[in-house]
């Protein structure tokens, strides 16, 4: 969702960023349009009669609290335990009387409001990305098990407009973001890519950085500027490339293999988290077994997709 810009320049910028992400999700990443909701400050009325091609018109609703609740209610009715839900906020944020909020058209929703809405969903895994100013104070209220929370700033005091959104969105189209070169960009890789390019942007402009992104994915309510201290393990194995799942439609074996790959990737991260508690030889033995199984599954998936 693209929130209220406050002035025309920001309104156009936020709408453009949100629309670009919508197009990436529904085109390059293969998400069905019926599963993606785009909310913007103003809804474009342009249509074929205005000279626009029908394929160029991106469907959107106004970014109001009511429409946010409607979208999440629709997701709630359609999702199941295995669904992955992604929520991205692009715009301005504020902290009013110590209550962090995201600026919408009309009444705003607070971090606590979003936490309650997400908590009502049936899915196990959720990615919540707040690219707005003052977004750092969203971490603690939104933090939960199996939830990845990413914010553009490290506190509510970083109130300047952010550039994080541009780089986070770009990560899913840039091969440079694929750090482990497995042909897929994980949420952690997108976070790392955006964090680096954001820092580079301030250096190039010779400006003091006024935003420092955080990630929290272990449910402890504390975000960090880089993976570590318990954070990053979940984001490392979560991907937005649902195209492979779409391709699996009608092929039960391919769908089974994709789910098995995800399970093995999760096993690797769980094992790494227990490394300090294990004997070196025991750890290496278990890791080797999982990696061999993972390699076999990846080979079978590639064979199916040829």
Secondary structure, 3 states (H helix, E strand, C coil): CECCCCCHHHHHHHHHHHHHHHHHHHHHCCCCHHHCCCEECCCCCCCHHHCCCHHHCCCCEECEHHHHHHHHHHHHHHCCCCCEEEEEEECCEEEECCEEEECCECCCEEHHHHHHHHHCCCCCEEEEEECCCCHHHHHHHHCCCCEEEEECCCCCCCCCCCCHHHHHHHHHHCHHHCCCCCCCCEHHHHHHHHHHHHHHHHHHCCCCCCCCCEEECCCCCCCECCCECCECCCHHHCECCCHHHHHCCCCHHHHHHHHHHHHHHHHHHHHHHCHHHCCHHHHHHHHHHHHHHHHHHHHHHHHHHC
